[in-house]
Amino acid sequence: SAIQILGIDISDNQERLEEESLELLSELLKLRETFKTYDVLDKVNKIDVTDGQNIKVYMDSENKIIHIGNLENLSTKFVYIKNIMKQENKKSKLYKI
């Protein structure tokens, strides 16, 4: 399913993305692969990259927002996230990793 990305500015009629945006998109592809690896891809519906040091992942079906910080050490962060999610019911939670 589609994941909405918040915080990337692409102007109308822009022929090429800026280098910074290209790097961010590359990192977001890695994040998507991490979602897939940890079997949460189908739960993610939005990613807010407005603040690159405080990225938020929205899982509306789980009623959760996960603050993953930056895009470093994703595998380690998602081990913790998966463990926390297993322990929690479907309560509204805000996770900071």
C-alpha positions as CSV (number, residue, x, y, z in Angstrom):
1,S,0.0,0.0,0.0
2,A,1.0,3.6,-0.5
3,I,2.9,5.5,2.3
4,Q,2.4,9.2,2.4
5,I,5.7,11.2,2.9
6,L,5.3,14.5,4.7
7,G,8.1,17.1,4.7
8,I,9.5,16.8,1.2
9,D,9.1,19.9,-1.0
10,I,8.9,19.2,-4.7
11,S,8.0,22.3,-6.8
12,D,5.7,22.1,-9.7
13,N,7.6,21.9,-13.1
14,Q,10.8,20.9,-11.2
15,E,12.8,18.9,-13.7
16,R,15.2,17.3,-11.2
17,L,15.2,16.8,-7.4
18,E,17.8,18.6,-5.4
19,E,20.7,16.4,-4.2
20,E,19.4,16.6,-0.6
21,S,16.0,15.2,-1.6
22,L,17.6,12.4,-3.6
23,E,19.6,11.4,-0.6
24,L,16.5,11.5,1.6
25,L,14.6,9.4,-0.9
26,S,17.4,6.8,-0.9
27,E,17.3,6.7,2.9
28,L,13.5,6.3,2.8
29,L,13.9,3.3,0.6
30,K,16.1,1.8,3.2
31,L,13.5,2.6,5.8
32,R,10.9,0.9,3.7
33,E,13.0,-2.2,3.5
34,T,13.4,-2.2,7.3
35,F,9.6,-2.0,7.6
36,K,9.4,-5.0,5.3
37,T,12.0,-6.9,7.2
38,Y,10.3,-6.4,10.6
39,D,6.8,-7.1,9.1
40,V,5.3,-3.7,9.8
41,L,5.2,-2.3,6.2
42,D,1.5,-3.0,5.9
43,K,0.8,-1.0,9.1
44,V,2.7,2.2,8.1
45,N,0.7,4.8,6.3
46,K,2.6,8.1,6.8
47,I,6.2,9.1,7.4
48,D,7.0,12.7,8.5
49,V,10.5,13.8,7.6
50,T,10.0,17.5,8.2
51,D,12.6,17.3,10.9
52,G,15.4,14.9,9.8
53,Q,16.5,14.3,13.3
54,N,13.0,13.5,14.6
55,I,11.3,11.4,12.0
56,K,7.8,10.2,12.8
57,V,6.2,7.0,11.5
58,Y,2.4,6.8,11.7
59,M,0.7,3.5,12.1
60,D,-3.0,4.6,12.1
61,S,-4.3,1.1,12.1
62,E,-2.4,0.4,15.3
63,N,-3.2,3.9,16.6
64,K,0.5,4.6,17.0
65,I,3.1,7.2,16.2
66,I,6.7,6.2,16.5
67,H,9.5,8.8,16.8
68,I,12.5,7.0,15.3
69,G,14.9,10.0,15.5
70,N,17.2,10.0,12.5
71,L,17.6,7.3,9.9
72,E,20.7,5.7,11.5
73,N,20.8,2.3,13.2
74,L,17.3,1.4,11.8
75,S,17.7,-2.4,12.5
76,T,18.5,-1.8,16.1
77,K,15.7,0.6,16.6
78,F,13.2,-1.7,15.0
79,V,14.2,-4.6,17.2
80,Y,13.1,-2.4,20.1
81,I,10.0,-1.1,18.3
82,K,8.8,-4.7,17.5
83,N,9.4,-5.8,21.1
84,I,7.5,-2.8,22.5
85,M,4.6,-3.3,20.1
86,K,4.4,-7.0,21.1
87,Q,4.0,-6.0,24.7
88,E,1.4,-3.3,24.1
89,N,-2.3,-3.8,23.2
90,K,-3.8,-1.5,20.6
91,K,-3.8,1.4,23.0
92,S,-2.9,4.8,21.7
93,K,0.8,5.1,22.2
94,L,3.6,7.5,21.3
95,Y,7.0,5.7,21.1
96,K,10.3,7.5,21.2
97,I,13.3,5.5,20.2
